[in-house]
Amino acid sequence: MAEEVAAPDRQLVRSLEVQVAGDVLPAEPLSDHTTIKVGGPAAAFVRAETVADLVGVAEVCAALDRPFLILGRGSNLVVADRGWPGVAVTLGRGFRGVEVDGTTVVAGGAERMPVLAARLARAGLGGLAFGVAIPGSLGGAVRMNAGAHGGEMADVLAWADVVRLSSGGGVQRLPAAELGLRYRQTDLPGDAVVIRAGLVLTPTDAETLREEMAEMKQWRRRSQPVNTPSCGSVFANPEGDSAGRLIEASGMKGYRCGGARVSPVHANFITVEPGATAADVHAVLTTVRSTVAEQQGVDLRTEVVLIGFEGPATAGGRGEER
């Protein structure tokens, strides 16, 4: 059985309060920090504002043998109803900020992708317009090589600054060529927090970019369940095919378990209603995956990160950033 969350874990919280200047919250519901709005609490939740805060989290987790979970905007994360038995850490305002020097941009890992994309488009810098369709943070987008509308982070990323929580903290600058960037994946280790990234963009007419991004927004409103809580695309597209097409061809569009269902708008989204649980979401996901494997002969890879669940669809470990 997976470890149950100690709520509240007073020793953990006291230790974090000594080491961390940012917010430390006991037994914080992670449903408040994910876009799908389900899931249990973390034993402790930290909003880090400095590298020293991240080092403090690393030291406490090592000393007390607690796991950690790195959160971006929680846009492709589902946490089990039992919660997380360690520290959930997210980047605060101290890790925001954007510097533009010609076509080179340095931005903090906590910057929201849609906001960053819009700001750079107004400056006449093209290449990140697809970010308007990415609901996560820059750090999370780097970690998963996020992309949409034919663009992805690999197209513009020059380097990433990371802090390794399992190895005591210091900042490492990793060139993009060393990150193993590929379709919705990188080789970044699970304990690496992306605190800053360097981008190289292309001069482009600002009005052209504005129109392009407006079209992307309209497309999303027409083809995705943007007004209902979800965790974004659940499965990665297999090479040469579409996960949504495979799910729909298997008769699973609209499939429901409890308060969760496969979206009738787009079959690669799972949406939830009030009262839904993470167990409902997990049941829909695993049933869809097994049905597609049986009927289409394709084993879909989960793009969403599952934390605290048991079974073959579970991903994660001592650290994930989303």
NUBA-898340 format. One record per residue (C-alpha): chain; residue in one letter; residue number from 1; x negated, y negated, z. Coordinates in nm, 2 decimals. Example, Ala and Ser with C-alpha at 12.3 -4.5 7.8 and 13.67 -1.06 7.14 Angstrom:
BEGIN
mol A; type A; seq 1; u -1.23; v 0.45; w 0.78
mol A; type S; seq 2; u -1.37; v 0.11; w 0.71
//
This chain:
BEGIN
mol A; type M; seq 1; u 0.00; v 0.00; w 0.00
mol A; type A; seq 2; u -0.11; v -0.35; w -0.07
mol A; type E; seq 3; u -0.21; v -0.56; w 0.24
mol A; type E; seq 4; u 0.07; v -0.75; w 0.39
mol A; type V; seq 5; u 0.03; v -1.12; w 0.45
mol A; type A; seq 6; u -0.03; v -1.23; w 0.81
mol A; type A; seq 7; u 0.20; v -1.54; w 0.85
mol A; type P; seq 8; u 0.07; v -1.75; w 1.00
mol A; type D; seq 9; u -0.30; v -1.65; w 1.01
mol A; type R; seq 10; u -0.41; v -1.89; w 1.28
mol A; type Q; seq 11; u -0.78; v -1.79; w 1.29
mol A; type L; seq 12; u -0.80; v -1.84; w 0.91
mol A; type V; seq 13; u -0.62; v -2.18; w 0.92
mol A; type R; seq 14; u -0.83; v -2.31; w 1.21
mol A; type S; seq 15; u -1.15; v -2.21; w 1.04
mol A; type L; seq 16; u -1.05; v -2.38; w 0.71
mol A; type E; seq 17; u -0.95; v -2.70; w 0.90
mol A; type V; seq 18; u -1.30; v -2.72; w 1.04
mol A; type Q; seq 19; u -1.47; v -2.67; w 0.70
mol A; type V; seq 20; u -1.23; v -2.85; w 0.46
mol A; type A; seq 21; u -1.15; v -3.22; w 0.44
mol A; type G; seq 22; u -0.86; v -3.16; w 0.20
mol A; type D; seq 23; u -0.51; v -3.04; w 0.29
mol A; type V; seq 24; u -0.49; v -2.70; w 0.47
mol A; type L; seq 25; u -0.13; v -2.55; w 0.49
mol A; type P; seq 26; u -0.04; v -2.23; w 0.67
mol A; type A; seq 27; u 0.19; v -1.97; w 0.52
mol A; type E; seq 28; u 0.26; v -2.20; w 0.22
mol A; type P; seq 29; u 0.52; v -2.06; w -0.03
mol A; type L; seq 30; u 0.35; v -2.00; w -0.36
mol A; type S; seq 31; u 0.68; v -2.02; w -0.53
mol A; type D; seq 32; u 0.64; v -2.40; w -0.49
mol A; type H; seq 33; u 0.31; v -2.38; w -0.69
mol A; type T; seq 34; u 0.41; v -2.17; w -0.99
mol A; type T; seq 35; u 0.63; v -2.26; w -1.28
mol A; type I; seq 36; u 0.84; v -1.95; w -1.24
mol A; type K; seq 37; u 0.94; v -2.05; w -0.88
mol A; type V; seq 38; u 0.93; v -1.70; w -0.72
mol A; type G; seq 39; u 0.68; v -1.52; w -0.49
mol A; type G; seq 40; u 0.58; v -1.51; w -0.13
mol A; type P; seq 41; u 0.34; v -1.73; w 0.08
mol A; type A; seq 42; u -0.03; v -1.74; w 0.10
mol A; type A; seq 43; u -0.18; v -1.69; w 0.44
mol A; type A; seq 44; u -0.33; v -2.04; w 0.39
mol A; type F; seq 45; u -0.32; v -2.29; w 0.11
mol A; type V; seq 46; u -0.60; v -2.54; w 0.04
mol A; type R; seq 47; u -0.60; v -2.85; w -0.18
mol A; type A; seq 48; u -0.97; v -2.91; w -0.24
mol A; type E; seq 49; u -1.08; v -3.26; w -0.31
mol A; type T; seq 50; u -1.46; v -3.21; w -0.33
mol A; type V; seq 51; u -1.71; v -2.95; w -0.41
mol A; type A; seq 52; u -1.79; v -2.93; w -0.04
mol A; type D; seq 53; u -1.43; v -2.83; w 0.02
mol A; type L; seq 54; u -1.47; v -2.54; w -0.23
mol A; type V; seq 55; u -1.79; v -2.44; w -0.05
mol A; type G; seq 56; u -1.60; v -2.45; w 0.28
mol A; type V; seq 57; u -1.33; v -2.22; w 0.14
mol A; type A; seq 58; u -1.60; v -1.98; w 0.01
mol A; type E; seq 59; u -1.78; v -1.97; w 0.35
mol A; type V; seq 60; u -1.46; v -1.91; w 0.55
mol A; type C; seq 61; u -1.34; v -1.63; w 0.31
mol A; type A; seq 62; u -1.68; v -1.46; w 0.34
mol A; type A; seq 63; u -1.70; v -1.49; w 0.71
mol A; type L; seq 64; u -1.34; v -1.36; w 0.77
mol A; type D; seq 65; u -1.34; v -1.12; w 0.48
mol A; type R; seq 66; u -1.03; v -1.28; w 0.33
mol A; type P; seq 67; u -0.95; v -1.28; w -0.05
mol A; type F; seq 68; u -0.90; v -1.61; w -0.24
mol A; type L; seq 69; u -0.67; v -1.70; w -0.52
mol A; type I; seq 70; u -0.76; v -2.00; w -0.75
mol A; type L; seq 71; u -0.45; v -2.19; w -0.87
mol A; type G; seq 72; u -0.43; v -2.44; w -1.15
mol A; type R; seq 73; u -0.07; v -2.54; w -1.23
mol A; type G; seq 74; u 0.06; v -2.19; w -1.18
mol A; type S; seq 75; u 0.19; v -2.18; w -1.53
mol A; type N; seq 76; u 0.11; v -1.82; w -1.61
mol A; type L; seq 77; u 0.11; v -1.66; w -1.27
mol A; type V; seq 78; u 0.36; v -1.44; w -1.08
mol A; type V; seq 79; u 0.29; v -1.37; w -0.71
mol A; type A; seq 80; u 0.46; v -1.07; w -0.54
mol A; type D; seq 81; u 0.73; v -1.14; w -0.29
mol A; type R; seq 82; u 0.50; v -1.01; w -0.01
mol A; type G; seq 83; u 0.27; v -1.31; w -0.10
mol A; type W; seq 84; u -0.11; v -1.33; w -0.08
mol A; type P; seq 85; u -0.30; v -1.23; w 0.23
mol A; type G; seq 86; u -0.58; v -1.48; w 0.19
mol A; type V; seq 87; u -0.65; v -1.84; w 0.07
mol A; type A; seq 88; u -0.48; v -2.00; w -0.23
mol A; type V; seq 89; u -0.69; v -2.29; w -0.34
mol A; type T; seq 90; u -0.61; v -2.56; w -0.59
mol A; type L; seq 91; u -0.79; v -2.87; w -0.71
mol A; type G; seq 92; u -0.66; v -3.20; w -0.59
mol A; type R; seq 93; u -0.69; v -3.56; w -0.72
mol A; type G; seq 94; u -1.07; v -3.56; w -0.65
mol A; type F; seq 95; u -1.11; v -3.33; w -0.95
mol A; type R; seq 96; u -0.92; v -3.55; w -1.20
mol A; type G; seq 97; u -1.07; v -3.83; w -1.42
mol A; type V; seq 98; u -1.14; v -3.87; w -1.79
mol A; type E; seq 99; u -1.45; v -4.03; w -1.94
mol A; type V; seq 100; u -1.47; v -4.10; w -2.31
mol A; type D; seq 101; u -1.79; v -4.18; w -2.50
mol A; type G; seq 102; u -1.73; v -4.19; w -2.87
mol A; type T; seq 103; u -1.60; v -3.84; w -2.96
mol A; type T; seq 104; u -1.73; v -3.68; w -2.64
mol A; type V; seq 105; u -1.49; v -3.64; w -2.35
mol A; type V; seq 106; u -1.56; v -3.53; w -1.99
mol A; type A; seq 107; u -1.25; v -3.45; w -1.79
mol A; type G; seq 108; u -1.18; v -3.30; w -1.45
mol A; type G; seq 109; u -1.05; v -2.95; w -1.41
mol A; type A; seq 110; u -0.73; v -3.07; w -1.24
mol A; type E; seq 111; u -0.63; v -3.29; w -1.53
mol A; type R; seq 112; u -0.29; v -3.18; w -1.67
mol A; type M; seq 113; u -0.32; v -3.06; w -2.03
mol A; type P; seq 114; u -0.02; v -3.25; w -2.17
mol A; type V; seq 115; u -0.13; v -3.57; w -2.01
mol A; type L; seq 116; u -0.48; v -3.53; w -2.12
mol A; type A; seq 117; u -0.38; v -3.45; w -2.48
mol A; type A; seq 118; u -0.16; v -3.75; w -2.50
mol A; type R; seq 119; u -0.42; v -3.99; w -2.36
mol A; type L; seq 120; u -0.68; v -3.87; w -2.61
mol A; type A; seq 121; u -0.44; v -3.89; w -2.90
mol A; type R; seq 122; u -0.37; v -4.25; w -2.81
mol A; type A; seq 123; u -0.75; v -4.31; w -2.83
mol A; type G; seq 124; u -0.75; v -4.17; w -3.18
mol A; type L; seq 125; u -0.93; v -3.84; w -3.09
mol A; type G; seq 126; u -0.80; v -3.53; w -3.25
mol A; type G; seq 127; u -0.85; v -3.16; w -3.18
mol A; type L; seq 128; u -0.66; v -3.13; w -2.85
mol A; type A; seq 129; u -0.31; v -3.22; w -2.97
mol A; type F; seq 130; u -0.21; v -2.86; w -2.91
mol A; type G; seq 131; u -0.26; v -2.93; w -2.53
mol A; type V; seq 132; u 0.08; v -3.10; w -2.53
mol A; type A; seq 133; u 0.23; v -2.75; w -2.54
mol A; type I; seq 134; u 0.01; v -2.61; w -2.26
mol A; type P; seq 135; u 0.18; v -2.67; w -1.92
mol A; type G; seq 136; u -0.13; v -2.59; w -1.71
mol A; type S; seq 137; u -0.45; v -2.77; w -1.60
mol A; type L; seq 138; u -0.77; v -2.82; w -1.80
mol A; type G; seq 139; u -0.95; v -2.57; w -1.57
mol A; type G; seq 140; u -0.69; v -2.30; w -1.63
mol A; type A; seq 141; u -0.69; v -2.38; w -2.01
mol A; type V; seq 142; u -1.07; v -2.33; w -2.02
mol A; type R; seq 143; u -1.05; v -2.00; w -1.82
mol A; type M; seq 144; u -0.79; v -1.84; w -2.05
mol A; type N; seq 145; u -0.90; v -2.01; w -2.37
mol A; type A; seq 146; u -0.55; v -2.15; w -2.39
mol A; type G; seq 147; u -0.41; v -2.24; w -2.73
mol A; type A; seq 148; u -0.10; v -2.32; w -2.93
mol A; type H; seq 149; u 0.00; v -2.44; w -3.28
mol A; type G; seq 150; u -0.31; v -2.30; w -3.44
mol A; type G; seq 151; u -0.56; v -2.47; w -3.19
mol A; type E; seq 152; u -0.74; v -2.34; w -2.89
mol A; type M; seq 153; u -0.99; v -2.45; w -2.63
mol A; type A; seq 154; u -1.27; v -2.27; w -2.81
mol A; type D; seq 155; u -1.23; v -2.53; w -3.10
mol A; type V; seq 156; u -1.33; v -2.83; w -2.88
mol A; type L; seq 157; u -1.50; v -2.70; w -2.57
mol A; type A; seq 158; u -1.87; v -2.79; w -2.53
mol A; type W; seq 159; u -1.94; v -2.68; w -2.17
mol A; type A; seq 160; u -1.77; v -2.61; w -1.84
mol A; type D; seq 161; u -1.89; v -2.69; w -1.49
mol A; type V; seq 162; u -1.80; v -2.42; w -1.24
mol A; type V; seq 163; u -1.83; v -2.34; w -0.87
mol A; type R; seq 164; u -1.87; v -1.97; w -0.78
mol A; type L; seq 165; u -1.68; v -1.90; w -0.46
mol A; type S; seq 166; u -1.84; v -1.56; w -0.41
mol A; type S; seq 167; u -2.19; v -1.70; w -0.43
mol A; type G; seq 168; u -2.20; v -1.99; w -0.19
mol A; type G; seq 169; u -2.09; v -2.28; w -0.39
mol A; type G; seq 170; u -2.34; v -2.48; w -0.62
mol A; type V; seq 171; u -2.22; v -2.63; w -0.95
mol A; type Q; seq 172; u -2.33; v -2.45; w -1.27
mol A; type R; seq 173; u -2.30; v -2.59; w -1.62
mol A; type L; seq 174; u -2.21; v -2.32; w -1.86
mol A; type P; seq 175; u -2.23; v -2.38; w -2.24
mol A; type A; seq 176; u -1.92; v -2.28; w -2.43
mol A; type A; seq 177; u -2.13; v -2.03; w -2.63
mol A; type E; seq 178; u -2.19; v -1.83; w -2.31
mol A; type L; seq 179; u -1.83; v -1.81; w -2.20
mol A; type G; seq 180; u -1.72; v -1.53; w -2.44
mol A; type L; seq 181; u -1.43; v -1.74; w -2.57
mol A; type R; seq 182; u -1.18; v -1.52; w -2.76
mol A; type Y; seq 183; u -0.80; v -1.49; w -2.80
mol A; type R; seq 184; u -0.66; v -1.60; w -2.46
mol A; type Q; seq 185; u -0.96; v -1.46; w -2.27
mol A; type T; seq 186; u -1.31; v -1.56; w -2.16
mol A; type D; seq 187; u -1.59; v -1.39; w -1.97
mol A; type L; seq 188; u -1.56; v -1.63; w -1.68
mol A; type P; seq 189; u -1.58; v -1.43; w -1.35
mol A; type G; seq 190; u -1.28; v -1.43; w -1.13
mol A; type D; seq 191; u -1.45; v -1.64; w -0.86
mol A; type A; seq 192; u -1.55; v -1.93; w -1.09
mol A; type V; seq 193; u -1.35; v -2.25; w -1.04
mol A; type V; seq 194; u -1.37; v -2.48; w -1.34
mol A; type I; seq 195; u -1.41; v -2.82; w -1.19
mol A; type R; seq 196; u -1.50; v -3.02; w -1.51
mol A; type A; seq 197; u -1.53; v -2.97; w -1.88
mol A; type G; seq 198; u -1.69; v -3.14; w -2.18
mol A; type L; seq 199; u -1.51; v -3.16; w -2.51
mol A; type V; seq 200; u -1.61; v -3.27; w -2.85
mol A; type L; seq 201; u -1.32; v -3.42; w -3.06
mol A; type T; seq 202; u -1.27; v -3.57; w -3.40
mol A; type P; seq 203; u -1.17; v -3.93; w -3.49
mol A; type T; seq 204; u -0.81; v -3.91; w -3.62
mol A; type D; seq 205; u -0.54; v -4.17; w -3.68
mol A; type A; seq 206; u -0.35; v -4.22; w -3.36
mol A; type E; seq 207; u -0.01; v -4.25; w -3.53
mol A; type T; seq 208; u -0.07; v -3.92; w -3.71
mol A; type L; seq 209; u -0.15; v -3.75; w -3.38
mol A; type R; seq 210; u 0.15; v -3.90; w -3.22
mol A; type E; seq 211; u 0.38; v -3.76; w -3.50
mol A; type E; seq 212; u 0.20; v -3.42; w -3.48
mol A; type M; seq 213; u 0.25; v -3.40; w -3.11
mol A; type A; seq 214; u 0.62; v -3.50; w -3.13
mol A; type E; seq 215; u 0.68; v -3.22; w -3.38
mol A; type M; seq 216; u 0.51; v -2.98; w -3.14
mol A; type K; seq 217; u 0.74; v -3.09; w -2.86
mol A; type Q; seq 218; u 1.05; v -3.06; w -3.08
mol A; type W; seq 219; u 0.94; v -2.71; w -3.19
mol A; type R; seq 220; u 0.90; v -2.60; w -2.83
mol A; type R; seq 221; u 1.25; v -2.73; w -2.73
mol A; type R; seq 222; u 1.40; v -2.54; w -3.02
mol A; type S; seq 223; u 1.22; v -2.21; w -2.98
mol A; type Q; seq 224; u 1.12; v -2.17; w -2.61
mol A; type P; seq 225; u 1.32; v -2.18; w -2.29
mol A; type V; seq 226; u 1.16; v -2.51; w -2.17
mol A; type N; seq 227; u 1.44; v -2.61; w -1.93
mol A; type T; seq 228; u 1.45; v -2.28; w -1.73
mol A; type P; seq 229; u 1.18; v -2.16; w -1.49
mol A; type S; seq 230; u 0.94; v -1.91; w -1.65
mol A; type C; seq 231; u 0.57; v -1.81; w -1.65
mol A; type G; seq 232; u 0.52; v -1.90; w -2.02
mol A; type S; seq 233; u 0.42; v -1.63; w -2.27
mol A; type V; seq 234; u 0.42; v -1.30; w -2.08
mol A; type F; seq 235; u 0.22; v -1.08; w -2.33
mol A; type A; seq 236; u -0.06; v -1.16; w -2.57
mol A; type N; seq 237; u 0.01; v -1.12; w -2.93
mol A; type P; seq 238; u -0.14; v -0.80; w -3.07
mol A; type E; seq 239; u -0.37; v -0.85; w -3.37
mol A; type G; seq 240; u -0.15; v -0.91; w -3.68
mol A; type D; seq 241; u 0.18; v -0.91; w -3.49
mol A; type S; seq 242; u 0.39; v -1.10; w -3.24
mol A; type A; seq 243; u 0.47; v -0.98; w -2.89
mol A; type G; seq 244; u 0.81; v -1.15; w -2.92
mol A; type R; seq 245; u 0.89; v -0.97; w -3.24
mol A; type L; seq 246; u 0.80; v -0.63; w -3.09
mol A; type I; seq 247; u 1.01; v -0.69; w -2.78
mol A; type E; seq 248; u 1.31; v -0.80; w -2.99
mol A; type A; seq 249; u 1.27; v -0.51; w -3.23
mol A; type S; seq 250; u 1.28; v -0.28; w -2.92
mol A; type G; seq 251; u 1.62; v -0.42; w -2.83
mol A; type M; seq 252; u 1.49; v -0.59; w -2.51
mol A; type K; seq 253; u 1.59; v -0.95; w -2.59
mol A; type G; seq 254; u 1.82; v -1.05; w -2.31
mol A; type Y; seq 255; u 1.73; v -0.75; w -2.09
mol A; type R; seq 256; u 1.81; v -0.83; w -1.72
mol A; type C; seq 257; u 1.71; v -0.71; w -1.38
mol A; type G; seq 258; u 1.86; v -0.90; w -1.09
mol A; type G; seq 259; u 1.79; v -1.27; w -1.14
mol A; type A; seq 260; u 1.53; v -1.22; w -1.41
mol A; type R; seq 261; u 1.57; v -1.16; w -1.78
mol A; type V; seq 262; u 1.40; v -1.16; w -2.11
mol A; type S; seq 263; u 1.49; v -1.50; w -2.26
mol A; type P; seq 264; u 1.76; v -1.50; w -2.53
mol A; type V; seq 265; u 1.57; v -1.80; w -2.68
mol A; type H; seq 266; u 1.23; v -1.63; w -2.71
mol A; type A; seq 267; u 1.17; v -1.26; w -2.63
mol A; type N; seq 268; u 0.81; v -1.32; w -2.50
mol A; type F; seq 269; u 0.94; v -1.53; w -2.21
mol A; type I; seq 270; u 1.09; v -1.40; w -1.88
mol A; type T; seq 271; u 1.32; v -1.66; w -1.71
mol A; type V; seq 272; u 1.47; v -1.66; w -1.37
mol A; type E; seq 273; u 1.80; v -1.78; w -1.21
mol A; type P; seq 274; u 1.85; v -1.91; w -0.85
mol A; type G; seq 275; u 1.80; v -1.62; w -0.61
mol A; type A; seq 276; u 1.57; v -1.42; w -0.84
mol A; type T; seq 277; u 1.27; v -1.24; w -0.68
mol A; type A; seq 278; u 0.92; v -1.17; w -0.80
mol A; type A; seq 279; u 1.02; v -0.80; w -0.79
mol A; type D; seq 280; u 1.30; v -0.88; w -1.05
mol A; type V; seq 281; u 1.04; v -1.04; w -1.28
mol A; type H; seq 282; u 0.80; v -0.75; w -1.24
mol A; type A; seq 283; u 1.07; v -0.50; w -1.31
mol A; type V; seq 284; u 1.17; v -0.67; w -1.63
mol A; type L; seq 285; u 0.80; v -0.70; w -1.74
mol A; type T; seq 286; u 0.71; v -0.34; w -1.67
mol A; type T; seq 287; u 1.03; v -0.21; w -1.84
mol A; type V; seq 288; u 0.97; v -0.42; w -2.15
mol A; type R; seq 289; u 0.61; v -0.31; w -2.17
mol A; type S; seq 290; u 0.70; v 0.06; w -2.14
mol A; type T; seq 291; u 0.99; v 0.03; w -2.39
mol A; type V; seq 292; u 0.77; v -0.14; w -2.65
mol A; type A; seq 293; u 0.50; v 0.12; w -2.60
mol A; type E; seq 294; u 0.76; v 0.40; w -2.65
mol A; type Q; seq 295; u 0.95; v 0.25; w -2.94
mol A; type Q; seq 296; u 0.67; v 0.06; w -3.13
mol A; type G; seq 297; u 0.36; v 0.25; w -3.02
mol A; type V; seq 298; u 0.20; v -0.08; w -2.90
mol A; type D; seq 299; u 0.07; v -0.12; w -2.55
mol A; type L; seq 300; u 0.12; v -0.50; w -2.48
mol A; type R; seq 301; u -0.15; v -0.67; w -2.28
mol A; type T; seq 302; u -0.02; v -0.91; w -2.01
mol A; type E; seq 303; u -0.12; v -1.27; w -2.06
mol A; type V; seq 304; u 0.05; v -1.37; w -1.74
mol A; type V; seq 305; u -0.15; v -1.29; w -1.42
mol A; type L; seq 306; u 0.02; v -1.07; w -1.16
mol A; type I; seq 307; u -0.09; v -1.10; w -0.80
mol A; type G; seq 308; u -0.01; v -0.86; w -0.52
mol A; type F; seq 309; u 0.18; v -0.61; w -0.73
mol A; type E; seq 310; u 0.10; v -0.24; w -0.77
mol A; type G; seq 311; u 0.08; v -0.06; w -1.10
mol A; type P; seq 312; u -0.09; v -0.07; w -1.44
mol A; type A; seq 313; u 0.04; v -0.41; w -1.54
mol A; type T; seq 314; u -0.13; v -0.58; w -1.24
mol A; type A; seq 315; u -0.42; v -0.82; w -1.30
mol A; type G; seq 316; u -0.63; v -1.03; w -1.06
mol A; type G; seq 317; u -0.86; v -0.96; w -0.78
mol A; type R; seq 318; u -1.05; v -1.19; w -0.54
mol A; type G; seq 319; u -0.99; v -1.49; w -0.76
mol A; type E; seq 320; u -0.79; v -1.61; w -1.06
mol A; type E; seq 321; u -0.74; v -1.96; w -1.19
mol A; type R; seq 322; u -0.42; v -2.05; w -1.36
//
